[in-house]
Amino acid sequence: MKINEFYDKLAPEYEKLLESPSVNAQLMKYVKEIFSKYKITGGRVLDVGCGPGNLKSTLGNSFSYTGIDVSDAMLLKAQEKGYEIMKGKVEEKVFEISDKTFDYIVAVGMLHFVKDISSILQEFQRMTRKGWLISLPDVPESYGEDFPIKEPIYNHTKIVLSDIQEDIYFPAWTSITTGERMNERMVFKKLS
């Protein structure tokens, strides 16, 4: 199954799944804590792998949101929440975005589908004025064996990053397909 097919099928129940005790998703909790800690209260945000627009549900209406995703069904839900949308893979869409277009870029829970993380982070640096926040899923090698998406999955948690303000590692969510508790590394880099 391809990434877009998997998330198209999951879209109708995705938000409820994330809130369920069985998944116990913690990603948005940490995003909110970091935005609060650094007193980030507004601006233009690029939500990479936006899904149904959960970032807006977390941070509220004082931001304007643009979302990138491969799933039509997820993008439709984000659009219903007021997102501007871009369909496609982040590895392709970032090159279509002008320098310093966004105040902040957030990429949570999706960078394990990106092979060349260094290039993507360079593009994030180019596209943002104020900073970026990413999470890097610590996916075990065995995860891909039972995961229904049969595309490569990458573990970037060991990448060395400099001049960052936050770097935390935490139990992030429980996989609905494998039942494994997954950890993530969340990194925030403030530019101004």
JOCOR-V954208 format. One record per run of one state. SS is the DSSP state (H for helix, E for strand, - for the rest). FROM is the first residue (numbers start at 1). LEN is the number of residues. Records with the same first field share a line. If there is no record, write none. Layout:
SS: FROM-LEN, FROM-LEN
This chain:
-: 1-2, 20-7, 38-5, 49-5, 60-3, 70-2, 81-3, 88-2, 97-5, 108-3, 114-3, 139-4, 147-19, 175-6, 191-2
H: 3-17, 27-11, 54-6, 72-9, 90-7, 111-3, 117-11, 143-4
E: 43-6, 63-7, 84-4, 102-6, 128-11, 166-9, 181-10
